[in-house]
Amino acid sequence: MEAIISLYLLNSNYDRIKEIPESRPSSDRLVDILGVRDQRLFVDIIDYFINRAIPKVKPVVMYAREHHERYRMGNVAPYAKTRVCVYLALHRLKLKFLIIKNFLDKFKSANNSLEFVSDEEAEEDMTFLTTLAKDYYKKNKMNLRLMIQKRRVSERVQKLLNDKDAITSDKLFKMATFKVYLERANIIKFIMREIKASIFVCRLMFAKMDLHNPFSFTEETALDLEEIMISNDFIPELLPAISKGLQDNNISQLEDCINAFEFFMDKVLNGINKAIEITSGGQLQIGLYDAIYDIGNIFAF
């Protein structure tokens, strides 16, 4: 679903679909909204997600209450099996921010320079943004490879699985690692598509749980952390400003932008942690810079 939404955002504005999850769309409606009726693979994925994955998610346990003119009674303990796809979506969302944070940490450790980039990966015209994009893509791809395991089957069975309409691990991996950032202006758009896709998927499941923006259930209720995640004042503004400060050797601007970025990053990560805590009924409380699931050694490179 993340990959489908990300591909949709290549040519469409997120604002067009931002509020769709609140309406709890049927699979047919979502297929038509995204305009993928003629793509059988996408239709099958959306059908599975809406009609088989999301129904397993149970409302948050509370006393009986009215919600959007429906009388709901939360009567299912938040065991892991009723929340697996929610945890996975939140894990993916948080990981995307952690990859960016990891890059910035290495940048700072190298005295605000790109000297940490290995000779093999260094390029003559590399900038802060182009290096970040390649690092993000590589680490995201490594994590997806851990999640989407290749099937080890015989050649005869492999031929049977190669139906053009079948959902296979290889097809999912290629969809999820599709990239378009050939021009430098598209680098930030590429990262923002990834983040918005994760938020959209999370919101589809939050709607089933009767949760509205659990990211903002922190001690700083005045902040709409979901809006900050996609705000132009955060990633689209500050990362290019850091890149420009480095290029112009403007140390004051560079440090100010880094401090502002880290401030917003910690707020966002705290908001995602709060959503994880609420989703698990308080059973999952992880560190600010920790992931829900094992991410292997992706930050060792």
C-alpha atoms as one frame of an Amber mdcrd trajectory, in Angstrom:
protein
   0.000   0.000   0.000   2.873   2.368   0.770   4.322   1.794  -2.674   0.978
   2.358  -4.401   0.380   5.645  -2.560   3.944   6.799  -3.237   3.520   6.106
  -6.955   0.174   7.941  -6.932   1.862  10.993  -5.403   4.257  11.208  -8.347
   1.574  13.074 -10.286  -1.022  14.002  -7.658  -1.121  16.243  -4.617  -1.384
  14.621  -1.184  -4.151  17.061  -0.208  -6.459  15.287  -2.673  -6.398  12.080
  -0.643  -5.363  13.313   2.794  -8.834  13.027   4.361  -9.895   9.852   2.544
  -8.965   7.461   5.419 -11.502   9.136   7.733 -14.299   8.010   5.398 -13.177
   4.380   5.655 -13.209   3.818   1.893 -14.176   0.512   0.349 -11.559  -1.188
  -1.783 -13.490  -0.311  -4.954 -13.692   3.362  -3.992  -9.993   3.525  -3.134
  -9.096   1.840  -6.433 -11.110   4.470  -8.316  -9.700   7.376  -6.269  -6.148
   6.242  -7.009  -6.983   5.551 -10.648  -5.508   2.058 -10.778  -8.536   0.105
 -12.034  -6.572  -1.125 -15.055  -3.649  -2.403 -12.970  -4.576  -5.832 -11.663
  -1.659  -6.093  -9.228  -2.579  -2.805  -7.540  -6.254  -3.746  -7.394  -5.421
  -7.065  -5.714  -3.150  -5.397  -3.149  -5.771  -2.769  -2.266  -8.481  -5.439
  -2.046  -6.365  -7.545   0.318  -5.410  -4.601   2.494  -8.898  -3.107   2.833
 -10.898  -6.334   3.032  -8.538  -8.709   4.840  -5.788  -6.817   6.687  -7.679
  -3.851   8.123 -10.678  -5.908   9.416  -8.263  -7.703  11.752  -7.510  -4.401
  13.498  -9.764  -3.930  16.527 -10.934  -0.628  18.043  -8.957   0.723  20.973
 -10.319  -0.658  24.255 -12.463   1.959  25.973 -15.778   2.262  27.707 -18.826
   2.368  25.453 -19.014   5.616  23.534 -20.540   7.268  20.516 -18.252   7.818
  17.552 -19.384   9.429  14.315 -22.987   8.504  15.136 -21.990   4.873  15.647
 -22.174   3.176  19.036 -18.865   1.425  19.654 -17.759  -0.827  22.478 -14.077
  -1.679  22.656 -14.065  -5.209  24.017 -10.881  -6.719  22.614  -7.577  -6.518
  24.453  -4.864  -5.065  22.205  -2.966  -8.304  21.707  -0.215  -8.148  19.134
  -2.111 -10.218  16.567  -4.828  -7.573  16.280  -2.287  -4.815  15.773   0.462
  -6.368  13.645  -0.159  -4.362  10.486  -0.514  -1.138  12.544   2.812  -1.773
  14.280   4.414  -2.483  10.915   3.057   0.739   9.390   4.265   2.783  12.377
   7.629   1.013  12.236   8.003   1.959   8.580   7.014   5.565   9.254   9.433
   5.965  12.137  12.251   4.239  10.271  12.051   6.775   7.444  12.662   9.597
   9.900  15.383   7.609  11.682  17.268   7.119   8.406  17.332  10.882   7.881
  18.390  11.429  11.502  21.180   8.862  11.160  22.516  10.678   8.107  22.463
  14.026   9.900  24.198  12.493  12.936  27.036  11.248  10.723  27.189  14.648
   9.025  27.563  16.375  12.413  30.144  13.831  13.620  32.234  14.715  10.565
  32.258  18.362  11.692  29.351  19.316   9.449  30.918  17.895   6.319  30.450
  15.012   3.887  33.827  13.499   4.747  32.094  10.449   6.223  31.116   9.324
   2.705  33.323   6.455   1.557  35.649   6.920  -1.414  33.663   4.337  -3.363
  30.431   6.321  -3.019  31.901   9.819  -3.307  31.185  11.779  -6.483  32.642
  15.013  -7.804  29.339  16.893  -7.807  27.864  15.387  -4.657  25.907  17.700
  -2.382  24.283  17.273   0.999  20.935  16.517  -0.667  22.160  14.098  -3.342
  24.185  12.195  -0.742  21.202  12.089   1.621  18.935  10.773  -1.132  21.307
   7.935  -2.002  21.818   7.066   1.659  18.064   7.103   2.317  17.337   4.937
  -0.718  20.071   2.426   0.152  19.036   2.010   3.791  15.340   1.842   2.992
  16.083  -0.811   0.387  18.167  -2.801   2.875  15.333  -2.750   5.400  12.776
  -3.788   2.795  14.999  -6.689   1.812  14.854  -7.885   5.423  11.057  -7.573
   5.432  10.249  -8.914   1.958  12.024 -12.244   1.872  12.646 -13.982  -1.408
  10.982 -17.355  -1.785  13.349 -20.258  -2.195  11.496 -22.583  -4.531  12.335
 -24.931  -7.369  12.559 -23.646 -10.936   9.328 -25.462 -11.828   7.411 -23.798
  -9.000   9.015 -20.432  -9.821   7.616 -20.635 -13.356   4.157 -21.253 -11.923
   4.516 -18.217  -9.677   5.533 -15.970 -12.550   1.925 -15.263 -13.507   1.801
 -11.629 -14.619  -1.132 -10.981 -12.264   0.309 -12.777  -9.223   1.534 -10.881
  -6.176   5.121 -12.056  -5.708   7.913 -10.952  -3.389   9.970  -9.703  -6.333
   7.123  -7.546  -7.617   6.479  -6.078  -4.176  10.174  -5.317  -3.711  10.464
  -3.592  -7.083   7.352  -1.512  -6.364   8.582  -0.502  -2.920  12.051   0.473
  -4.164  10.932   2.432  -7.212  12.632   5.823  -7.226  12.400   9.061  -9.153
  14.785  11.793  -8.126  16.914  12.310 -11.211  16.804  16.075 -10.768  17.987
  17.638  -7.533  14.681  19.473  -7.146  12.953  16.086  -6.897  15.083  14.709
  -4.059  12.975  16.246  -1.290   9.776  15.377  -3.155  10.930  11.745  -3.267
  11.467  11.627   0.508   8.191  13.433   1.216   6.244  11.008  -0.992   7.643
   8.175   1.095   6.642   9.809   4.378   3.166  10.818   3.198   2.539   7.292
   1.899   3.335   5.860   5.346   1.102   8.400   7.090  -1.786   7.608   4.731
  -1.509   3.870   5.417  -1.364   4.504   9.175  -4.452   6.695   8.993  -6.437
   4.005   7.177  -5.913   1.759  10.198  -6.321   4.525  12.786  -9.801   5.125
  11.342 -10.700   1.501  12.040  -9.422   1.937  15.606 -11.466   5.123  16.160
  -8.249   7.096  16.609  -7.827  10.587  15.225  -4.220  11.770  14.971  -2.734
   9.823  17.918   0.642  11.387  17.044  -0.461  14.546  18.828  -1.530  12.886
  22.102   1.687  14.111  23.727   2.297  16.559  26.522   2.520  19.313  23.896
  -1.046  19.121  22.659  -0.758  22.487  20.900   1.392  20.853  18.199  -0.249
  18.954  15.363   2.605  16.527  14.823   1.073  14.897  11.771   0.995  18.301
  10.101   4.595  18.953  11.158   5.681  15.681   9.507   4.477  16.921   6.124
   4.916  20.655   6.701   7.050  22.681   4.291   8.666  24.247   7.355  10.295
  20.943   8.313  11.981  18.656   5.785  11.256  20.605   2.541  12.588  23.839
   4.038  15.318  22.849   6.483  17.183  20.136   4.556  17.761  22.361   1.482
  18.746  25.184   3.864  21.348  22.914   5.490  22.623  21.993   2.040  22.881
  25.672   1.067  24.608  26.586   4.334  27.202  23.907   3.621  27.648  25.016
   0.018  28.039  28.678   1.005  30.196  27.795   4.017  27.744  29.779   6.141
  28.455  28.129   9.496  25.924  30.207  11.423  23.065  29.349   9.047  24.144
  25.720   8.926  24.122  25.278  12.696  20.843  27.157  13.153  19.124  24.962
  10.566  20.529  21.772  12.083  19.304  22.797  15.546  15.841  23.610  14.196
  15.738  20.324  12.288  16.696  18.292  15.360  14.056  20.115  17.407  11.300
  19.147  14.966  12.712  15.634  14.512  12.544  14.875  18.245   8.960  16.175
  18.398   7.947  13.994  15.461   9.643  10.856  16.834   7.991  11.457  20.205
   4.638  11.716  18.446   5.172   8.420  16.623   6.150   6.793  19.928   2.923
   8.076  21.453   0.939   6.515  18.601   2.778   3.223  19.209   1.962   3.411
  22.912  -1.726   4.153  22.313  -2.020   1.468  19.651  -0.586  -1.135  22.035
  -2.664  -0.059  25.002   0.494   1.083  26.770   2.231  -2.268  26.326   4.847
  -0.931  23.892   7.004   1.948  25.093  10.253   2.299  23.175  13.145   4.731
  23.179  12.951   7.924  21.161  15.453   6.646  18.598  14.483   2.953  18.734
  12.488   1.017  16.141   9.680  -1.440  16.892  11.229  -4.237  14.858  14.800
  -5.308  14.225  16.393  -3.251  11.451  19.556  -5.302  11.150  22.790  -3.387
  10.652  21.537  -0.764   8.200  22.975   2.076  10.295  26.432   0.486  10.295
  27.000   1.658   6.721
